[in-house]
Amino acid sequence: MSSITGIDHVQVAAPAGCEVEARAFYGALLGLTELPKPEPLAARGGCWFRAGAQELHVGVEDPFSPARKAHPGLVVEDLSELAERLARDGIEVSYDDTIPGTTRFYAADPFGNRLEFRQA
């Protein structure tokens, strides 16, 4: 039996025409590096980003409905700095202390998808 050795990527959904907002949020605000999409997939819209050794894909879904519970968990070097940066951009940050010894918060991307951010 073959075993799973890791996670290559996670995907969040977004509405058609999301690319400018996705690049502004995931690229400019969060600092993720955009990756080129393979040519056969580029026509579908959306964009891909590098998140450490993994990738975060923003894919177009029609009809679109944001994920309010399911979410990627992103690890951050300086969580408080990111929280301040998001707040300055008008994005609500909600800290959660339910896991002892773990500092984390939730925020939504421009499309309403839930994201979790944890201190490295």
C-alpha positions in Angstrom: 0.0 0.0 0.0 1.3 3.4 -0.9 1.5 6.0 1.8 0.7 9.8 1.6 3.9 11.8 2.2 2.6 15.4 2.4 0.3 18.0 1.0 1.1 19.5 -2.3 -1.5 22.3 -2.2 -4.8 23.5 -0.9 -7.4 25.4 -2.9 -9.9 28.1 -1.9 -12.7 29.1 -4.2 -13.5 32.5 -5.6 -15.9 34.0 -8.1 -15.1 34.6 -11.7 -13.0 37.7 -12.3 -11.2 37.3 -8.9 -7.6 37.5 -10.0 -7.0 41.2 -9.3 -8.3 40.9 -5.7 -6.6 37.6 -5.2 -3.3 39.0 -6.2 -3.7 42.1 -4.0 -4.6 39.9 -1.0 -2.6 36.8 -1.3 0.3 38.3 -3.2 0.7 41.9 -2.0 -0.9 41.8 1.5 0.2 38.3 2.6 3.4 38.3 0.7 2.9 35.0 -1.1 4.8 34.5 -4.4 2.5 34.0 -7.4 3.2 30.9 -9.5 2.4 30.5 -13.2 -0.5 28.3 -13.9 0.0 25.6 -16.5 -1.3 26.8 -19.9 -4.2 24.2 -20.1 -5.5 25.5 -16.7 -4.9 29.2 -17.1 -8.0 29.7 -19.2 -10.1 28.6 -16.2 -9.1 31.7 -14.2 -7.9 32.0 -10.7 -4.2 32.1 -9.6 -1.7 30.0 -7.7 0.7 31.0 -4.9 3.7 29.5 -3.1 3.1 29.1 0.7 6.4 27.7 2.0 6.9 24.3 0.5 3.2 24.0 -0.4 0.9 25.9 -2.8 -2.3 27.8 -2.3 -4.6 27.8 -5.3 -7.4 30.3 -5.8 -9.8 28.6 -8.2 -12.9 29.9 -9.9 -16.2 28.3 -8.8 -19.5 29.1 -10.4 -21.8 29.5 -8.6 -19.5 30.7 -5.9 -20.1 30.2 -2.2 -17.3 31.1 0.3 -16.0 28.4 2.8 -17.0 29.7 6.2 -15.9 26.6 8.2 -13.4 24.6 6.0 -10.1 26.5 5.7 -6.4 26.4 5.1 -4.1 26.9 8.1 -1.1 29.1 7.3 2.0 29.4 9.5 3.3 32.9 10.0 6.7 34.1 11.3 5.3 37.2 13.0 1.6 36.7 13.8 1.1 40.0 15.6 2.7 41.9 12.7 0.4 40.2 10.2 -2.7 40.9 12.4 -1.7 44.6 12.5 -1.2 44.7 8.7 -4.6 43.0 8.1 -6.4 45.3 10.5 -4.8 48.4 8.8 -6.3 47.1 5.6 -9.8 46.8 7.2 -9.7 43.0 7.6 -11.2 41.7 10.9 -8.9 39.4 12.9 -10.4 37.0 15.4 -8.0 35.4 17.9 -8.8 31.9 19.1 -7.1 30.5 22.3 -8.9 27.1 22.4 -5.7 25.1 21.7 -3.4 25.5 24.6 0.1 26.8 23.7 -1.0 27.8 20.2 -1.3 31.4 19.1 -3.7 31.8 16.2 -6.4 33.9 14.6 -8.9 33.7 11.8 -9.6 36.2 9.1 -11.4 36.1 5.8 -10.0 36.7 2.3 -11.7 39.2 0.0 -14.2 36.5 -1.1 -15.3 35.5 2.4 -13.3 32.3 2.7 -12.1 31.5 6.3 -8.3 31.4 6.8 -6.4 30.4 9.9 -3.1 31.9 10.7 -0.7 30.4 13.4 2.5 31.6 14.9 5.5 29.6 13.6 
